[in-house]
Amino acid sequence: MSPFSFNETNGTLVLVFTMKLLDYKLSMSSLLEGLVHISHLQ
């Protein structure tokens, strides 16, 4: 296994991880916004 292919795989893993992290943060923030909205309605 050459270092190049290893780096390429690593980069892909980091990219996927970052995408999942961003997706998680976005869903968390939208969830919080929803909770804030609900608490304002009451």
PAZAPA-4460 file (N, C-alpha, C; in steps of 0.05 Angstrom, whole numbers, plus 32768, in hexadecimal, padded with zeros to 4 digits):
% residues 42
    n_x    n_y    n_z   ca_x   ca_y   ca_z    c_x    c_y    c_z   seq   type   mol
   8011   7FE8   8000   8000   8000   8000   8012   8019   8000     1      M     A
   800F   8029   7FEC   801F   8041   7FEA   8014   8058   7FFC     2      S     A
   8026   806A   8004   801D   8080   8016   8008   8091   8008     3      P     A
   8009   8093   7FED   7FF6   80A4   7FDF   7FD9   8099   7FE2     4      F     A
   7FD6   807F   7FDE   7FBB   8073   7FE0   7FB1   8074   7FFD     5      S     A
   7FC4   8072   8010   7FBD   8074   802C   7FB3   8090   8032     6      F     A
   7FC1   80A4   8028   7FB9   80C0   802D   7F9F   80C6   8020     7      N     A
   7F9A   80BA   8008   7F81   80BE   7FFA   7F6A   80B3   800A     8      E     A
   7F6E   809B   8015   7F59   808E   8026   7F55   809F   803F     9      T     A
   7F6A   80A8   804B   7F68   80B9   8063   7F59   80D2   805D    10      N     A
   7F5F   80DF   8047   7F51   80F7   803F   7F33   80F3   803B    11      G     A
   7F2C   80DC   802F   7F10   80D5   802B   7F02   80D1   8046    12      T     A
   7F10   80C3   8058   7F04   80BE   8073   7F00   80D9   8081    13      L     A
   7F13   80EB   8080   7F11   8105   808D   7EFA   8114   8081    14      V     A
   7EF7   8113   8066   7EE2   8121   8058   7EC7   8117   8061    15      L     A
   7EC4   80FC   8062   7EAA   80F0   806A   7EA4   80F7   8087    16      V     A
   7EB9   80F6   8098   7EB6   80FD   80B4   7EAD   811A   80B8    17      F     A
   7EB9   812C   80A8   7EB2   8148   80AA   7E95   814D   80A1    18      T     A
   7E8E   813F   808B   7E72   8141   8081   7E5E   8138   8096    19      M     A
   7E64   8121   80A3   7E52   8117   80B7   7E51   812A   80CF    20      K     A
   7E68   8135   80D6   7E69   8148   80ED   7E58   8161   80E7    21      L     A
   7E5B   816B   80CE   7E4C   8183   80C6   7E2E   817C   80C6    22      L     A
   7E27   8165   80BC   7E0B   815C   80BB   7E00   815A   80D7    23      D     A
   7E10   814F   80E9   7E08   814C   8105   7E04   8167   8112    24      Y     A
   7E17   817A   810D   7E15   8195   8119   7DFC   81A3   810E    25      K     A
   7DF7   81A0   80F4   7DE0   81AD   80E8   7DC6   81A2   80F3    26      L     A
   7DC4   8188   80F6   7DAC   817B   8101   7DA8   8183   811F    27      S     A
   7DBE   8185   812D   7DBD   818D   8149   7DB4   81AA   814C    28      M     A
   7DBE   81BC   813B   7DB6   81D8   813C   7D99   81DC   8134    29      S     A
   7D90   81CD   8120   7D74   81CF   8118   7D62   81C4   812E    30      S     A
   7D6C   81AF   813C   7D5D   81A3   8152   7D5A   81B8   8168    31      L     A
   7D70   81C6   816E   7D70   81DA   8183   7D5D   81F1   817B    32      L     A
   7D5F   81F9   8162   7D4D   820F   8158   7D30   8207   815B    33      E     A
   7D2A   81EE   8155   7D0F   81E4   8158   7D06   81E5   8176    34      G     A
   7D17   81DD   8188   7D11   81DE   81A5   7D0D   81FA   81AE    35      L     A
   7D1D   820D   81A5   7D1A   8229   81AC   7D00   8234   81A2    36      V     A
   7CF9   822C   8189   7CE0   8235   817D   7CC8   822A   818D    37      H     A
   7CC9   8211   8195   7CB4   8205   81A5   7CB1   8213   81C0    38      I     A
   7CC8   8219   81CD   7CC7   8225   81E7   7CBC   8242   81E5    39      S     A
   7CC0   824F   81CE   7CB6   826A   81CA   7C97   826A   81C7    40      H     A
   7C8D   8254   81BB   7C70   8252   81B6   7C61   824E   81CF    41      L     A
   7C6D   8241   81E3   7C5F   823B   81FC   7C5C   8254   820E    42      Q     A
***
